[in-house]
Amino acid sequence: MSFVKKHRNLWLLSFFLVVILTALSLLPVLEQPVLAQFPTVSIPTVTSSPRGAYIRVLLTTTEYDPINVRSGPGSIYELVGVMLVGQEAKAYGYYDQYIQIEYPGGPGGRGWVFANNVDVIGGPIPLLEPPATATPAITKTIDPTLAAQFIYTMQPSRLPTFTEPPALK
């Protein structure tokens, strides 16, 4: 009997301990509450992408087809690199059908991509002034001295004439 009484006392003690700990956790915290200050002016909100306007390369024919990055807005300008589908770059503006982007391999750290191959994200981009016209790397000229060596004037040929054969005897 003393064994049962001992266990019952232990059980009652643990039960009261749990009740007391639960009651203490439900008491309000005795710390000072934080008094937040509400702003009295309007807070500006971000209306655009925080990083500004940028482009993302679209899927053209296959996902492995890169798009060309040129030194100017046109196909006559030098090719300075390529971008793969899904790549992104900061957009500075546009001229005609080309968008100027941040591209470290281009002159001045910029390059141009064809607008139909990219998607502009983050707001409108400004119209840029037309850049200088591209100078071709090779000017196609003909050296007149060299060309004169290949000029061939045909001498008129003498047409065959008909000569009567001698008479038969």
PLY file of the C-alpha trace (Angstrom):
ply
format ascii 1.0
element vertex 169
property float x
property float y
property float z
element edge 168
property int vertex1
property int vertex2
end_header
0.00 0.00 0.00
2.77 2.44 0.71
4.04 1.85 -2.85
0.71 3.00 -4.36
0.55 5.97 -2.00
4.07 6.99 -2.94
3.29 6.92 -6.67
0.05 8.82 -6.20
1.91 11.57 -4.34
4.49 11.73 -7.13
1.74 11.90 -9.71
-0.07 14.71 -7.85
3.15 16.65 -7.47
3.93 16.45 -11.22
0.33 17.41 -12.07
0.48 20.55 -9.92
3.88 21.44 -11.34
2.48 21.33 -14.90
-0.54 23.44 -13.87
1.66 26.06 -12.21
4.05 26.31 -15.19
1.13 26.66 -17.61
-0.42 29.40 -15.48
2.89 31.30 -15.36
3.26 31.17 -19.15
-0.22 32.67 -19.59
0.51 35.70 -17.39
1.09 38.96 -19.26
4.68 39.90 -19.85
5.89 42.48 -17.39
8.02 44.33 -19.98
7.18 47.75 -21.36
5.26 47.55 -24.63
6.90 49.08 -27.71
5.13 52.27 -28.69
5.39 52.54 -32.48
5.12 55.92 -34.14
2.89 56.19 -37.18
4.13 58.39 -40.01
2.25 61.64 -40.62
3.33 62.03 -44.26
2.70 59.88 -47.29
5.29 57.20 -47.94
6.49 56.97 -51.56
5.92 53.62 -53.17
7.96 51.92 -55.84
5.99 51.85 -59.08
8.56 50.15 -61.27
11.15 47.46 -61.02
13.83 48.51 -58.51
16.59 47.77 -60.99
15.10 49.83 -63.80
14.30 48.77 -67.32
15.99 45.64 -68.59
15.63 43.17 -71.44
15.26 39.39 -71.48
16.16 37.41 -74.59
13.15 35.59 -76.07
13.02 32.20 -77.72
13.49 32.74 -81.46
13.58 29.49 -83.45
15.17 27.09 -80.98
16.42 27.60 -77.46
20.01 27.19 -78.64
19.89 30.06 -81.14
21.73 33.04 -79.69
20.86 36.58 -80.73
23.49 38.96 -82.05
24.78 41.93 -80.06
26.13 44.66 -82.35
28.15 47.84 -81.87
25.32 49.96 -83.32
21.62 49.86 -84.23
21.69 47.95 -87.49
22.99 44.86 -89.22
25.77 46.88 -90.89
27.46 47.43 -87.52
30.16 45.11 -86.20
29.09 41.99 -84.30
30.51 42.22 -80.75
28.89 39.16 -79.14
25.80 37.05 -78.61
23.19 36.52 -75.89
21.41 33.25 -75.13
17.70 32.70 -74.47
16.73 33.88 -70.98
19.76 36.14 -70.46
19.04 39.62 -69.13
20.76 42.99 -69.48
20.06 46.58 -68.46
18.31 48.61 -71.20
19.33 52.23 -71.81
17.04 53.21 -74.68
16.07 52.46 -78.24
16.63 53.77 -81.74
14.64 52.48 -84.71
14.18 48.72 -84.16
17.22 48.25 -81.90
17.64 48.54 -78.11
20.86 49.71 -76.49
21.89 47.45 -73.60
24.68 47.10 -71.08
27.16 44.70 -72.69
30.77 44.57 -71.41
32.13 43.28 -74.73
30.84 46.27 -76.71
32.37 49.71 -77.22
31.94 51.72 -74.04
30.42 48.69 -72.29
27.25 48.84 -74.39
25.73 46.94 -77.28
22.60 46.87 -79.45
20.07 44.04 -79.94
17.15 43.70 -82.34
13.93 44.61 -80.49
11.85 41.72 -81.88
14.19 39.21 -80.19
13.87 40.61 -76.65
11.21 41.52 -74.09
11.51 44.88 -72.28
10.69 44.60 -68.57
10.53 47.28 -65.88
9.00 50.21 -67.68
9.39 52.25 -70.84
12.80 53.10 -72.26
13.70 56.46 -73.85
14.30 57.19 -77.51
18.03 57.76 -78.13
19.80 60.04 -80.57
20.97 58.27 -83.73
24.59 57.13 -83.37
27.30 57.77 -85.95
27.02 55.73 -89.12
29.16 52.62 -89.18
32.37 52.74 -91.19
32.97 49.49 -93.06
36.16 47.72 -92.04
37.18 47.28 -95.72
36.50 49.87 -98.40
35.90 48.18 -101.72
38.09 49.97 -104.26
39.66 48.88 -107.52
43.29 49.60 -108.30
43.22 50.91 -111.90
46.71 49.62 -112.67
45.77 46.14 -111.53
42.45 46.25 -113.37
44.17 47.32 -116.62
46.15 44.08 -116.64
42.93 42.09 -116.89
41.35 44.12 -119.67
41.54 42.04 -122.81
40.57 43.46 -126.13
39.90 40.86 -128.73
41.49 41.31 -132.11
39.01 40.99 -134.92
39.49 37.68 -136.59
39.68 37.35 -140.30
36.75 35.51 -141.61
37.58 32.59 -143.87
37.16 33.31 -147.51
36.02 30.93 -150.16
38.58 30.10 -152.78
37.52 28.20 -155.89
39.30 24.92 -156.31
41.23 24.38 -159.54
39.27 22.82 -162.37
39.50 19.09 -162.92
41.18 17.86 -166.04
0 1
1 2
2 3
3 4
4 5
5 6
6 7
7 8
8 9
9 10
10 11
11 12
12 13
13 14
14 15
15 16
16 17
17 18
18 19
19 20
20 21
21 22
22 23
23 24
24 25
25 26
26 27
27 28
28 29
29 30
30 31
31 32
32 33
33 34
34 35
35 36
36 37
37 38
38 39
39 40
40 41
41 42
42 43
43 44
44 45
45 46
46 47
47 48
48 49
49 50
50 51
51 52
52 53
53 54
54 55
55 56
56 57
57 58
58 59
59 60
60 61
61 62
62 63
63 64
64 65
65 66
66 67
67 68
68 69
69 70
70 71
71 72
72 73
73 74
74 75
75 76
76 77
77 78
78 79
79 80
80 81
81 82
82 83
83 84
84 85
85 86
86 87
87 88
88 89
89 90
90 91
91 92
92 93
93 94
94 95
95 96
96 97
97 98
98 99
99 100
100 101
101 102
102 103
103 104
104 105
105 106
106 107
107 108
108 109
109 110
110 111
111 112
112 113
113 114
114 115
115 116
116 117
117 118
118 119
119 120
120 121
121 122
122 123
123 124
124 125
125 126
126 127
127 128
128 129
129 130
130 131
131 132
132 133
133 134
134 135
135 136
136 137
137 138
138 139
139 140
140 141
141 142
142 143
143 144
144 145
145 146
146 147
147 148
148 149
149 150
150 151
151 152
152 153
153 154
154 155
155 156
156 157
157 158
158 159
159 160
160 161
161 162
162 163
163 164
164 165
165 166
166 167
167 168
